[in-house]
C-alpha cells in the first residue's frame, strides 16, 4: 500500500485468460504431471474453466477410473509446478500476456491504497512462474494472494486473501473494498459468494453477455482501455 491515509482496496487478479494465455502449453504440462503421478498419459484433462487445480485433478482422476486421494493431490502439487519451472522457455514461446494486462497492473499500482495480488486456481508456484515468465509479477503481492494450495473452491479463496491482506497491512478487507478481476462466471460467483465485488473481462470462454447475466458489477471486452479499467476498479 503506497499511502497509509489512502482508502485501502484489495485487487484480486485471476490469471488464466485474464492476464495471460498459455496457448496449450498449460495443458501439455498438466498431462505430463498427470502421467508422472499415475502412469497414464491422458488425451485431455478435465475442463479447467474457472476451477482450481485440486478440482481439475480430482475430476481427471475419476474420468480415468481412479478415486482421488490426498497422496494424488500432494504429488500433483509438486509435479505440476516442476513442469512449469522446467519448461518456462516453452511457456514463453507458446503463451503470451494478454493485451493491456501489463498497463492495467502498472496503472493500478499508481493508485494510493491499492494492493494487487492474485486469486487463482493455480498452485502458488505455478502462478508465480506464469507471471514471472510474462513479466507481470513485480507489482503483485504474492504473500497475500490465494491459490489452489489453500483450498478447492474459489469462493473460499476470497476470504483467504482478505485475511492475509488484513494481517499484513492492518486494514480490514470486505465486500466494500475487495475487487476480483476475472474472465469466467465462476469468478463472478466466487466474488459474490466470497464477499467481493467483480470486474469481469470477456477475454476467455465466457461472453460479455454471460458475465453480465451472472451479475458482474462491470464488464469489459479486454484490458486495453487502461483508463476505463482503472476507473472501474479504483472507484469501487
BELDARA-V253970 format. One record per helix or strand. SS is the DSSP state (H for helix, E for strand). FROM is the first residue (numbers start at 0). TO is the last residue. If there is no record, write none. Layout:
[[SS FROM TO] [SS FROM TO]]
This chain:
[[E 8 12] [E 15 15] [E 19 20] [H 24 37] [H 52 62] [H 69 85] [H 87 93] [E 95 96] [H 100 108] [E 113 118] [H 123 132] [H 141 143] [E 145 145] [H 147 149] [H 153 168] [E 177 181] [H 184 193] [E 196 200] [H 207 213] [E 217 219] [H 225 233]]
